[in-house]
Amino acid sequence: MKGFDQQYMYKISRSSNREGAVNTYLNANEDWMTEDEQVLATELLETAKKLDALPRGNANLTKEFRMLFMALHHHKPVSNKQIKQEAVVVMDAFDELMKDY
């Protein structure tokens, strides 16, 4: 079985700013996004631009950025295949734990 974390691996730029990171995320996830996610995506991108423009950052903007990202990410649908893969991992871990009992 392919490693569980491999399905989430993307090419990550270590020198990217927040705007670049948001663009990478949006490009990698555009297959499931619809007009329902447009407002969140736009607000996330605008907040990233504001944070990148500030030399020292801003705690409130950083909090807003994180909340917007999490809200957008929670819109991502979960596939039946992913649910089954996660269930197999949990069942294998449980079986391993219970083998001595």
Contacts in CASP RR format, 6 or more apart in sequence:
PFRMAT RR
TARGET T0000
AUTHOR 0000-0000-0000
METHOD contacts of the structure
MODEL  1
MKGFDQQYMYKISRSSNREGAVNTYLNANEDWMTEDEQVLATELLETAKK
LDALPRGNANLTKEFRMLFMALHHHKPVSNKQIKQEAVVVMDAFDELMKD
Y
1 85 0 8 1.000
1 88 0 8 1.000
4 85 0 8 1.000
4 86 0 8 1.000
4 89 0 8 1.000
7 82 0 8 1.000
7 85 0 8 1.000
10 24 0 8 1.000
10 28 0 8 1.000
12 24 0 8 1.000
13 20 0 8 1.000
13 21 0 8 1.000
13 24 0 8 1.000
16 24 0 8 1.000
17 48 0 8 1.000
17 52 0 8 1.000
18 48 0 8 1.000
18 49 0 8 1.000
18 51 0 8 1.000
18 52 0 8 1.000
18 65 0 8 1.000
19 45 0 8 1.000
19 48 0 8 1.000
19 49 0 8 1.000
19 52 0 8 1.000
20 48 0 8 1.000
21 48 0 8 1.000
22 44 0 8 1.000
22 45 0 8 1.000
22 48 0 8 1.000
22 69 0 8 1.000
23 45 0 8 1.000
25 69 0 8 1.000
26 33 0 8 1.000
26 41 0 8 1.000
26 45 0 8 1.000
29 76 0 8 1.000
32 76 0 8 1.000
32 77 0 8 1.000
33 41 0 8 1.000
33 75 0 8 1.000
36 75 0 8 1.000
37 72 0 8 1.000
37 75 0 8 1.000
40 68 0 8 1.000
40 71 0 8 1.000
40 72 0 8 1.000
40 75 0 8 1.000
41 72 0 8 1.000
43 68 0 8 1.000
44 65 0 8 1.000
44 68 0 8 1.000
44 69 0 8 1.000
44 72 0 8 1.000
47 61 0 8 1.000
47 64 0 8 1.000
47 65 0 8 1.000
47 68 0 8 1.000
48 65 0 8 1.000
50 58 0 8 1.000
50 61 0 8 1.000
51 57 0 8 1.000
51 58 0 8 1.000
51 61 0 8 1.000
51 62 0 8 1.000
51 65 0 8 1.000
54 61 0 8 1.000
END
